Every structure is written in C-alpha cells, then in structure tokens.
Amino acid sequence: MNFSGKSDEEIASIANPIWECLVQGSNENDYGKFSRHFSRESFKAMPEEELKRQTEATHHVMGLVSPDREFIGCIRRESGVTVLWKCRFTNGKGERLGQLTLDEEDGEFKAFAAFVG
C-alpha cells in the first residue's frame, strides 16, 4: 500500500495496536499474541521456536520491552512504511529504537518486520 497520503498520526494509529500486541506477546512469550498480525513472510522468518530462543536471551540480559514508548515518525517507501519509536527495556539503561514495518496483505495491515535494538 502507498502510505504517502496518510499522515504520521494516521499511520501511528494503525501501528500502535499492532506494536502493543507484539510487545505483549514477546514479554509474555506468547507466540499466538506475538504473531497475530504477521504477514505470511514473517511467519516463515520467525517461527515459534525462534521467538522462544530470542526472548529467553533478551529477557535474561535486558529484561522486558517496556510498554512505554515515544513515537518518532514514519519512513515511507513505494510499498509499506516503517514506524519508529524510542523504547526501553526494563533492565537496560538508555533508549532503544523500535521499528515496525507494515504493509497491506489480503486487505489487512500486517507486520512484515519488527525490531527493538
């Protein structure tokens, strides 16, 4: 989908509930919740076993992803958009960059990539 006609605020209103679901799913190690908004490609790239491996390693060192975040903005492409937030981990010091790449698939907005680093 071409997001050029949507404001950052409109895009954020689409992205926020998807991001919240991803963060909650990661923090709870709940693959169903984590992957609820995945695109077909994302399911292939992040199977349940990989989520468990990554969350165990991250939770051990940095803690959970804090639900509190600060919206930075959007990066639009020909197809899709990446939404950016300042994020924190509960045990980590300093800020991290949260990124969620969205596009339309089968008439719904889907997560094609998500990252906090």
Secondary structure as a PSIPRED ss2 file (coil, helix, strand):
# PSIPRED VFORMAT (PSIPRED V4.0)

   1 M C   1.000  0.000  0.000
   2 N C   1.000  0.000  0.000
   3 F C   1.000  0.000  0.000
   4 S C   1.000  0.000  0.000
   5 G C   1.000  0.000  0.000
   6 K C   1.000  0.000  0.000
   7 S C   1.000  0.000  0.000
   8 D H   0.000  1.000  0.000
   9 E H   0.000  1.000  0.000
  10 E H   0.000  1.000  0.000
  11 I H   0.000  1.000  0.000
  12 A H   0.000  1.000  0.000
  13 S H   0.000  1.000  0.000
  14 I H   0.000  1.000  0.000
  15 A H   0.000  1.000  0.000
  16 N H   0.000  1.000  0.000
  17 P H   0.000  1.000  0.000
  18 I H   0.000  1.000  0.000
  19 W H   0.000  1.000  0.000
  20 E H   0.000  1.000  0.000
  21 C H   0.000  1.000  0.000
  22 L H   0.000  1.000  0.000
  23 V H   0.000  1.000  0.000
  24 Q H   0.000  1.000  0.000
  25 G H   0.000  1.000  0.000
  26 S H   0.000  1.000  0.000
  27 N H   0.000  1.000  0.000
  28 E H   0.000  1.000  0.000
  29 N C   1.000  0.000  0.000
  30 D C   1.000  0.000  0.000
  31 Y H   0.000  1.000  0.000
  32 G H   0.000  1.000  0.000
  33 K H   0.000  1.000  0.000
  34 F H   0.000  1.000  0.000
  35 S C   1.000  0.000  0.000
  36 R C   1.000  0.000  0.000
  37 H C   1.000  0.000  0.000
  38 F E   0.000  0.000  1.000
  39 S C   1.000  0.000  0.000
  40 R H   0.000  1.000  0.000
  41 E H   0.000  1.000  0.000
  42 S H   0.000  1.000  0.000
  43 F H   0.000  1.000  0.000
  44 K H   0.000  1.000  0.000
  45 A H   0.000  1.000  0.000
  46 M C   1.000  0.000  0.000
  47 P C   1.000  0.000  0.000
  48 E H   0.000  1.000  0.000
  49 E H   0.000  1.000  0.000
  50 E H   0.000  1.000  0.000
  51 L H   0.000  1.000  0.000
  52 K H   0.000  1.000  0.000
  53 R H   0.000  1.000  0.000
  54 Q H   0.000  1.000  0.000
  55 T H   0.000  1.000  0.000
  56 E H   0.000  1.000  0.000
  57 A H   0.000  1.000  0.000
  58 T H   0.000  1.000  0.000
  59 H H   0.000  1.000  0.000
  60 H H   0.000  1.000  0.000
  61 V H   0.000  1.000  0.000
  62 M H   0.000  1.000  0.000
  63 G C   1.000  0.000  0.000
  64 L C   1.000  0.000  0.000
  65 V E   0.000  0.000  1.000
  66 S C   1.000  0.000  0.000
  67 P C   1.000  0.000  0.000
  68 D C   1.000  0.000  0.000
  69 R C   1.000  0.000  0.000
  70 E E   0.000  0.000  1.000
  71 F E   0.000  0.000  1.000
  72 I E   0.000  0.000  1.000
  73 G E   0.000  0.000  1.000
  74 C E   0.000  0.000  1.000
  75 I E   0.000  0.000  1.000
  76 R E   0.000  0.000  1.000
  77 R C   1.000  0.000  0.000
  78 E C   1.000  0.000  0.000
  79 S C   1.000  0.000  0.000
  80 G C   1.000  0.000  0.000
  81 V E   0.000  0.000  1.000
  82 T E   0.000  0.000  1.000
  83 V E   0.000  0.000  1.000
  84 L E   0.000  0.000  1.000
  85 W E   0.000  0.000  1.000
  86 K E   0.000  0.000  1.000
  87 C E   0.000  0.000  1.000
  88 R C   1.000  0.000  0.000
  89 F E   0.000  0.000  1.000
  90 T C   1.000  0.000  0.000
  91 N C   1.000  0.000  0.000
  92 G C   1.000  0.000  0.000
  93 K C   1.000  0.000  0.000
  94 G C   1.000  0.000  0.000
  95 E C   1.000  0.000  0.000
  96 R E   0.000  0.000  1.000
  97 L E   0.000  0.000  1.000
  98 G E   0.000  0.000  1.000
  99 Q E   0.000  0.000  1.000
 100 L E   0.000  0.000  1.000
 101 T E   0.000  0.000  1.000
 102 L E   0.000  0.000  1.000
 103 D E   0.000  0.000  1.000
 104 E E   0.000  0.000  1.000
 105 E E   0.000  0.000  1.000
 106 D C   1.000  0.000  0.000
 107 G C   1.000  0.000  0.000
 108 E E   0.000  0.000  1.000
 109 F E   0.000  0.000  1.000
 110 K E   0.000  0.000  1.000
 111 A E   0.000  0.000  1.000
 112 F E   0.000  0.000  1.000
 113 A E   0.000  0.000  1.000
 114 A E   0.000  0.000  1.000
 115 F E   0.000  0.000  1.000
 116 V E   0.000  0.000  1.000
 117 G C   1.000  0.000  0.000
